[in-house]
Amino acid sequence: MKHSLPYWHELPDLDLYLDQVLLYVNQMTISPDDIEQKKLTAAMINNYVKHKQLEKPVKKKYQKQQVARLIALTILKNVFSIQEISQTLHLLLQTNSSETLYNHFVDCMRNEENEETPEIIRYACQSVKLYYKTRQLTMELERSHHES
């Protein structure tokens, strides 16, 4: 599965309202070949804010940094718990900017990582890709059983 996630500079520069965030993040993270994938919902975002895994919106608007985090959370939560993701991001953000980390993540998901990509991001992306590959193989197996 190859995501064509937007890089930081491609994310909307305007602050977005909740419904715009949902539309944008779901368009960026749901791949056409995966019907099983769960969409991001308003309840999920509210929970992330409540549990301090996402900064509160300013005047009900979400900024680029929050959108980037939601894209990463939406993809990574298929494999890792939200607590694990937040804890790791917290540690990584002590030495890297959100922009740098997010762009490394996008590189990885696009199979374009380089030696500067933190090992933890590289392994997280590999885990996600293996998860998707397993899902794909399971669906193919189910199809072949239905056809026989």
C-alpha positions in Angstrom: 0.0 0.0 0.0 1.5 3.3 -1.0 0.1 6.4 0.7 0.7 9.7 -1.1 0.5 11.7 2.1 1.1 15.4 1.8 4.4 16.9 3.0 4.3 19.6 5.7 4.5 22.4 3.0 1.5 20.8 1.2 -0.7 20.8 4.3 -3.4 23.6 4.4 -1.9 26.9 5.5 -5.4 28.0 6.7 -6.7 27.0 10.0 -9.6 24.5 9.6 -12.8 23.9 11.4 -13.6 20.4 12.7 -15.7 19.2 9.7 -13.0 20.5 7.3 -10.3 18.6 9.3 -12.3 15.4 9.2 -12.8 15.7 5.4 -9.2 16.5 4.8 -7.6 13.9 7.0 -9.9 11.1 5.8 -9.2 12.0 2.2 -5.4 11.9 2.9 -5.4 8.6 4.9 -8.0 6.3 3.4 -6.7 4.4 0.5 -9.1 3.2 -2.2 -7.9 -0.4 -1.9 -8.7 -0.6 1.9 -12.4 -0.8 2.7 -11.7 -1.9 6.3 -10.0 1.3 7.4 -11.7 3.3 10.1 -12.4 6.9 9.3 -11.4 9.7 11.7 -14.5 11.0 13.6 -15.3 14.1 15.6 -15.6 11.9 18.7 -12.0 10.6 18.2 -10.6 14.2 17.8 -12.5 15.3 20.9 -11.0 12.4 22.8 -7.5 13.2 21.6 -7.9 16.7 22.8 -9.5 15.6 26.1 -6.6 13.2 26.8 -4.0 15.9 25.7 -2.8 13.8 22.7 -3.8 16.8 20.5 -3.6 20.5 21.3 -7.0 22.2 21.8 -8.2 24.1 18.7 -7.9 27.9 18.8 -11.3 29.5 18.4 -12.6 26.1 17.1 -9.9 26.0 14.4 -7.1 23.5 13.9 -3.7 24.5 12.7 -1.2 22.7 10.4 0.6 21.1 13.3 -2.7 19.5 14.6 -3.7 18.3 11.1 -0.2 16.7 10.6 -0.6 15.0 14.0 -4.1 13.7 13.1 -2.8 12.3 9.8 0.0 10.4 11.7 -2.4 9.3 14.5 -5.0 8.0 12.0 -2.4 5.8 10.2 -0.4 4.7 13.2 -3.4 3.8 15.4 -4.0 0.7 13.2 -0.9 -0.8 14.8 -0.1 1.1 18.0 -2.2 2.4 20.9 -2.8 6.2 21.0 -0.9 6.3 24.3 2.1 4.7 22.7 2.1 7.1 19.7 1.7 10.1 22.0 4.4 9.1 24.3 6.8 8.5 21.5 5.9 11.8 19.8 6.5 13.6 23.1 10.0 12.1 23.3 10.8 12.8 19.7 9.5 16.4 19.9 12.1 17.1 22.6 14.9 17.0 19.9 13.0 17.5 16.6 10.4 19.9 15.2 6.9 18.7 14.3 7.6 19.6 10.7 10.8 17.5 10.6 9.2 14.5 12.2 6.1 14.6 10.1 8.2 14.9 6.9 10.3 11.9 7.9 7.0 10.0 8.5 5.7 10.9 5.0 9.1 9.9 3.5 8.8 6.5 5.1 5.2 6.0 4.1 6.2 6.9 0.5 9.2 4.5 0.7 11.7 7.4 0.4 13.3 7.4 3.8 17.0 8.3 4.1 19.7 8.0 6.7 18.4 11.0 8.6 15.1 9.3 9.2 14.9 8.3 12.9 15.0 4.6 13.3 11.9 4.6 15.5 9.9 6.3 12.6 11.3 3.8 10.1 10.2 0.8 12.2 6.8 2.3 12.9 6.2 2.8 9.2 7.4 -0.7 8.4 4.9 -2.0 11.1 2.1 -0.1 9.5 3.0 -1.4 6.0 3.2 -4.9 7.2 -0.2 -4.5 8.8 -1.7 -3.3 5.6 0.0 -6.1 3.6 -1.4 -8.7 6.0 -4.9 -7.2 5.7 -4.6 -7.2 1.9 -3.5 -10.9 1.9 -6.4 -11.8 4.2 -8.9 -10.1 1.9 -7.4 -12.0 -1.1 -7.6 -15.2 0.8 -11.3 -14.6 1.7 -12.0 -13.8 -2.0 -10.3 -17.0 -3.2 -12.4 -19.0 -0.7 -15.6 -17.4 -1.8 -14.8 -18.1 -5.5 -14.0 -21.8 -5.0 
